[in-house]
Amino acid sequence: QLQLVESGGGLVQPGESLRLSCAASGFTLGYYAIGWFRQAPGKEREGVSCISGSGGSTKYADSVKGRFTISKDNDKNTVYLQMNSLKPEDTAVYYCAAHYYCSGPRITNWGQGTQVTVSS
């Protein structure tokens, strides 16, 4: 069964950094695109970033461009989201999902996500 587990969230102050991890089990990440999504209280889930199966192509939402970096370590079967210069509006539960390609539908169920809270 394809499964992804998110971790690395926490409470930070504005301007600080966090690195989220998305660990895969039951499949090899190198064959799938992985997307990061987030859902803030009272808002719909939105796409944040995506990385292709090869890792050679990445996409970012305009709101995080220049601050967030997505990467993958195929040896560890894990995708990371490095989040720098965090803002209060980045507060949300962050989820990852697998796709055959970044613009395609997800092929994994939503996990529990990891909470990111940016507050002074």
KEKE-3310 file (N, C-alpha, C; in steps of 0.2 Angstrom, whole numbers, plus 5000, padded with zeros to 4 digits):
npx = (5004:5003:5010:5012:5021:5020:5031:5040:5034:5030:5031:5036:5044:5040:5050:5059:5065:5059:5060:5051:5047:5043:5040:5041:5032:5030:5032:5043:5050:5056:5049:5038:5029:5029:5019:5017:5005:4994:4983:4975:4966:4949:4950:4952:4961:4977:4989:5006:5020:5029:5038:5046:5046:5059:5066:5070:5062:5053:5040:5032:5020:5015:5015:5025:5037:5054:5056:5053:5060:5059:5064:5071:5077:5081:5088:5084:5071:5063:5055:5058:5053:5060:5058:5060:5061:5049:5031:5017:5006:5009:5005:4998:4991:5002:5003:5008:5008:5007:5009:5007:5012:5016:5005:4994:4981:4981:4987:4988:4981:4976:4987:4990:4996:5006:5008:5011:5015:5016:5021:5023)
npy = (4994:5011:5023:5039:5048:5063:5074:5085:5097:5112:5125:5141:5157:5172:5173:5163:5146:5130:5112:5101:5084:5070:5055:5040:5024:5007:5010:5016:5032:5038:5035:5043:5059:5071:5080:5095:5101:5112:5117:5129:5135:5136:5138:5132:5117:5120:5119:5119:5116:5105:5091:5083:5065:5062:5072:5082:5093:5106:5114:5129:5137:5154:5161:5156:5156:5158:5157:5144:5128:5113:5096:5080:5064:5050:5039:5039:5038:5049:5065:5082:5098:5113:5127:5143:5160:5161:5166:5172:5169:5157:5148:5132:5116:5104:5094:5079:5072:5059:5058:5054:5063:5080:5089:5081:5070:5066:5050:5044:5043:5056:5060:5062:5074:5088:5100:5117:5131:5148:5161:5175)
npz = (5000:4996:5005:5014:5026:5035:5044:5055:5058:5068:5081:5077:5076:5067:5052:5055:5052:5045:5042:5033:5032:5021:5021:5012:5011:5005:4992:4978:4979:4968:4956:4956:4956:4970:4980:4990:5001:5009:5023:5030:5045:5042:5028:5011:5006:4999:4985:4988:4984:4972:4966:4953:4948:4945:4951:4944:4940:4948:4956:4962:4973:4971:4983:4990:4983:4982:4996:5000:4998:4989:4989:4986:4992:4986:4991:5004:5002:5004:5004:5005:5012:5013:5023:5024:5031:5037:5038:5047:5040:5034:5043:5045:5042:5035:5021:5012:4996:4983:4965:4948:4940:4942:4939:4939:4946:4964:4970:4982:4999:5010:5023:5041:5042:5046:5058:5056:5064:5064:5074:5084)
capx = (5000:5007:5009:5016:5020:5023:5034:5044:5031:5032:5030:5042:5043:5041:5057:5063:5064:5058:5061:5047:5049:5038:5043:5036:5033:5026:5033:5049:5048:5059:5044:5032:5030:5027:5017:5016:4999:4993:4976:4974:4960:4944:4952:4953:4968:4980:4995:5012:5025:5029:5044:5044:5049:5067:5068:5073:5057:5050:5035:5030:5015:5018:5016:5031:5043:5060:5056:5053:5063:5057:5070:5070:5082:5079:5091:5080:5064:5060:5055:5059:5051:5064:5054:5063:5058:5042:5027:5011:5001:5011:5002:4993:4993:5005:5002:5011:5004:5010:5006:5011:5015:5014:4998:4990:4978:4985:4986:4988:4976:4979:4989:4988:4999:5011:5006:5016:5012:5021:5018:5027)
capy = (5000:5017:5027:5044:5051:5069:5076:5091:5104:5115:5132:5145:5164:5174:5174:5157:5141:5123:5108:5096:5078:5066:5048:5035:5017:5004:5012:5020:5039:5040:5034:5047:5066:5072:5087:5097:5105:5115:5119:5134:5135:5139:5138:5126:5115:5123:5116:5123:5114:5099:5089:5077:5059:5062:5077:5087:5098:5108:5120:5132:5142:5161:5164:5153:5156:5161:5155:5137:5123:5106:5092:5073:5060:5044:5034:5038:5038:5055:5072:5088:5105:5118:5133:5149:5166:5159:5171:5170:5166:5150:5143:5128:5109:5103:5087:5078:5067:5056:5059:5051:5069:5086:5092:5075:5069:5062:5043:5042:5046:5061:5057:5066:5080:5090:5107:5122:5137:5154:5166:5178)
capz = (5000:4995:5011:5015:5033:5036:5050:5055:5060:5075:5082:5076:5076:5060:5050:5056:5047:5047:5037:5034:5029:5019:5021:5009:5012:5000:4985:4978:4977:4962:4951:4957:4959:4976:4981:4997:5001:5016:5024:5036:5048:5038:5021:5007:5005:4993:4983:4990:4979:4969:4963:4949:4950:4944:4955:4940:4939:4954:4955:4969:4973:4971:4990:4994:4979:4985:5003:5001:4993:4989:4987:4987:4993:4984:4995:5010:5000:5008:5001:5010:5011:5017:5023:5027:5031:5038:5040:5050:5035:5032:5048:5042:5042:5029:5019:5005:4992:4977:4959:4943:4937:4946:4938:4939:4953:4969:4970:4989:5003:5014:5029:5046:5041:5051:5060:5056:5067:5064:5078:5089)
cpx = (5004:5005:5014:5015:5024:5026:5038:5041:5033:5029:5036:5039:5044:5049:5061:5061:5062:5059:5056:5049:5043:5041:5038:5038:5028:5028:5040:5047:5051:5054:5038:5034:5027:5025:5016:5010:4999:4986:4976:4967:4955:4945:4953:4960:4971:4987:5001:5018:5025:5035:5043:5048:5057:5070:5071:5068:5054:5045:5033:5024:5018:5019:5022:5037:5048:5061:5057:5057:5061:5063:5068:5077:5080:5082:5087:5073:5060:5060:5055:5056:5055:5060:5058:5059:5050:5038:5021:5006:5003:5008:4997:4995:4996:5004:5006:5007:5008:5006:5010:5015:5012:5007:4993:4986:4982:4983:4987:4983:4980:4981:4986:4991:5003:5009:5012:5012:5018:5018:5023:5024)
cpy = (5006:5021:5033:5047:5057:5070:5082:5097:5106:5122:5136:5152:5166:5175:5168:5152:5134:5119:5102:5090:5074:5060:5043:5028:5013:5005:5016:5027:5041:5039:5039:5054:5066:5079:5089:5102:5107:5117:5123:5133:5139:5140:5132:5124:5118:5119:5121:5122:5107:5097:5083:5071:5059:5067:5083:5093:5100:5114:5122:5137:5149:5163:5161:5153:5160:5160:5148:5133:5116:5102:5084:5069:5053:5038:5033:5038:5043:5061:5077:5094:5110:5124:5138:5155:5165:5165:5168:5167:5160:5145:5139:5121:5107:5095:5086:5072:5065:5057:5056:5057:5075:5089:5087:5074:5065:5055:5040:5046:5051:5058:5062:5073:5082:5098:5111:5128:5143:5160:5169:5178)
cpz = (5000:5001:5012:5022:5033:5043:5050:5057:5067:5075:5082:5076:5069:5058:5051:5051:5050:5041:5038:5030:5027:5017:5017:5011:5007:4993:4984:4975:4970:4956:4951:4959:4965:4977:4988:4996:5008:5017:5031:5038:5044:5031:5018:5007:4999:4992:4985:4985:4977:4966:4959:4951:4950:4948:4951:4938:4946:4952:4962:4968:4974:4978:4993:4990:4982:4992:5004:4996:4994:4986:4989:4988:4992:4988:5001:5009:5004:5003:5006:5008:5016:5017:5027:5027:5032:5040:5043:5046:5032:5037:5044:5044:5036:5028:5013:5002:4986:4971:4954:4940:4941:4945:4938:4946:4957:4969:4977:4993:5007:5021:5035:5046:5047:5052:5060:5059:5067:5068:5083:5096)
residu = (GLN:LEU:GLN:LEU:VAL:GLU:SER:GLY:GLY:GLY:LEU:VAL:GLN:PRO:GLY:GLU:SER:LEU:ARG:LEU:SER:CYS:ALA:ALA:SER:GLY:PHE:THR:LEU:GLY:TYR:TYR:ALA:ILE:GLY:TRP:PHE:ARG:GLN:ALA:PRO:GLY:LYS:GLU:ARG:GLU:GLY:VAL:SER:CYS:ILE:SER:GLY:SER:GLY:GLY:SER:THR:LYS:TYR:ALA:ASP:SER:VAL:LYS:GLY:ARG:PHE:THR:ILE:SER:LYS:ASP:ASN:ASP:LYS:ASN:THR:VAL:TYR:LEU:GLN:MET:ASN:SER:LEU:LYS:PRO:GLU:ASP:THR:ALA:VAL:TYR:TYR:CYS:ALA:ALA:HIS:TYR:TYR:CYS:SER:GLY:PRO:ARG:ILE:THR:ASN:TRP:GLY:GLN:GLY:THR:GLN:VAL:THR:VAL:SER:SER)
# end
